[in-house]
Amino acid sequence: MKISDNGLALLRQFEGCRLTAYKCPAGVWTIGYGHTGTVDGVKIGKGMKITKDKATELLRSDCARFEAHVSKYVGYQWNQNEFDALVSFTYNVGSIAQLTANGKRSRAEIAGAMLRYNKAGGKVLAGLTRRRQAERELFLTPCRTATTPDREEEFEMTLKTLKRGSKGDPVRGLQRLLKGYGYSVSADGDFGPATERALKDFQETHKLADDGVAGEKTFGEMLGVG
């Protein structure tokens, strides 16, 4: 099983993307969406630059080991949303062994335990709190379709003309992105007044046309691909 583009969008949102190599707080050279080690066989170091396409390629490659880790817990038979949420969680935390109590916890217990992983150095971090809430929301969202796009572009194309009155899974994707930015909206798939208000606020904050329509520029800003 592989993470869907919906899950990748969530992961990208919280990881952030830097196209020029930098040293993380631990002193490790890093680039893209938290990628370390090498790029095309070249060790990451000062001055290295990559494109957004390469950053996405590296992200997909890095996800492979986390996909394999989550897939080991075969007894749960994860649906796509559960799997996506757990790959994002593992990309950040490293494992779901403790989260699942080595496969002994129920789904409800796992969802409840997710919110505890919001600390670094013993301190609660707002960014981690938002991430855990978004991952938990996705984990608990029922899968209504079996479609999992193979290409990132397909996901982005489905989210280019959402506005008040729109409904369905694309709206849920938008709402989860807004929640990731700290807006209080429900991922219910219904583009109503609350979603419109949150979207307009996001657009105004990010110096976009605050028309309440989720178009290409708005999603580009949200997903870091603009």
Rosetta blueprint (number, residue, H / E / L):
1 M L
2 K L
3 I L
4 S L
5 D H
6 N H
7 G H
8 L H
9 A H
10 L H
11 L H
12 R H
13 Q H
14 F H
15 E H
16 G L
17 C L
18 R E
19 L E
20 T E
21 A E
22 Y E
23 K E
24 C L
25 P L
26 A L
27 G L
28 V L
29 W E
30 T E
31 I E
32 G E
33 Y L
34 G L
35 H E
36 T E
37 G L
38 T E
39 V E
40 D L
41 G L
42 V E
43 K E
44 I L
45 G L
46 K L
47 G L
48 M L
49 K E
50 I L
51 T L
52 K H
53 D H
54 K H
55 A H
56 T H
57 E H
58 L H
59 L H
60 R H
61 S H
62 D H
63 C H
64 A H
65 R H
66 F H
67 E H
68 A H
69 H H
70 V H
71 S H
72 K L
73 Y L
74 V H
75 G H
76 Y H
77 Q L
78 W L
79 N L
80 Q H
81 N H
82 E H
83 F H
84 D H
85 A H
86 L H
87 V H
88 S H
89 F H
90 T H
91 Y H
92 N H
93 V H
94 G L
95 S L
96 I L
97 A L
98 Q L
99 L L
100 T L
101 A L
102 N L
103 G L
104 K L
105 R L
106 S L
107 R H
108 A H
109 E H
110 I H
111 A H
112 G H
113 A H
114 M H
115 L L
116 R L
117 Y L
118 N L
119 K E
120 A E
121 G L
122 G L
123 K E
124 V E
125 L L
126 A H
127 G H
128 L H
129 T H
130 R H
131 R H
132 R H
133 Q H
134 A H
135 E H
136 R H
137 E H
138 L H
139 F H
140 L H
141 T L
142 P L
143 C L
144 R L
145 T L
146 A L
147 T L
148 T L
149 P L
150 D L
151 R L
152 E H
153 E H
154 E H
155 F H
156 E H
157 M H
158 T L
159 L L
160 K L
161 T L
162 L E
163 K L
164 R L
165 G L
166 S L
167 K E
168 G L
169 D H
170 P H
171 V H
172 R H
173 G H
174 L H
175 Q H
176 R H
177 L H
178 L H
179 K H
180 G H
181 Y L
182 G L
183 Y L
184 S L
185 V L
186 S L
187 A L
188 D L
189 G L
190 D E
191 F L
192 G L
193 P H
194 A H
195 T H
196 E H
197 R H
198 A H
199 L H
200 K H
201 D H
202 F H
203 Q H
204 E H
205 T H
206 H L
207 K L
208 L L
209 A L
210 D L
211 D L
212 G L
213 V L
214 A E
215 G L
216 E H
217 K H
218 T H
219 F H
220 G H
221 E H
222 M H
223 L H
224 G L
225 V L
226 G L
